[in-house]
Amino acid sequence: DTGVSQNPRHKITKRGQNVTFRCDPISEHNRLYWYRQTLGQGPEFLTYFQNEAQLEKSRLLSDRFSAERPKGSFSTLEIQRTEQGDSAMYLCASRGRLAYEQYFGPGTRLTVT
Amino acid sequence: AQSVTQPDIHITVSEGASLELRCNYSYGATPYLFWYVQSPGQGLQLLLKYFSGDTLVQGIKGFEAEFKRSQSSFNLRKPSVHWSDAAEYFCAVVETSGSRLTFGEGTQLTVNP
């Protein structure tokens, strides 16, 4: 069990640019989650996949955000036309079939300048 | 909608002292409850979980938590704090019928030597 991995760990981008983050879940986990965390706050849910199907999206996920999990394994989160308000830690988590606990990756810290 | 409240934003304790971090949840039925710990710039590590059964649950690193239905609480405790316990602690809940985690705003723990 190698845990959840996320790449890159840090991303600095200029306002208006597009960015893409990758998450590799624990191998046998069929559920994958994305959360966003701003400084001094708890993580907030963005979206959730069961296998390759995106089953739930938060109101926080504006039209500029898109997530995919094409083969039910890794997932990508893309932010188009980044804004300074997108600066945050983006966390990925995965969960097994018969469990409720989620295991988190180390996160991707996004800074929009 | 479910919610989680962590009343203490910041707690300072001396090394070797006991610790209790408070968590209150709002949900109609019995939810699944979790405590996570986050070190600076890192992802979240699961400390312990409560699903059902014994209301006192043991976790990693010497932590325990007690579920009290009458008080809608799930407080985290440790009998003797170590300097390495300094971190931010998050309480979280998931509906039994749902999937997303809802987090509290976190409690920052400082440990004095």
Interface residues (C-beta under 8 A of the other chain):
Chain A: V4 Q6 R31 Y33 Y35 G40 Q41 G42 P43 E44 F45 Y48 L55 E56 S58 L91 A93 R95 Y100 E101 Q102 Y103 F104 G105 P106 G107 R109
Chain B: V4 Y32 F34 Y36 G41 Q42 G43 L44 Q45 L46 K49 F51 F90 A92 V94 S99 R100 L101 T102 F103 G104 E105 G106
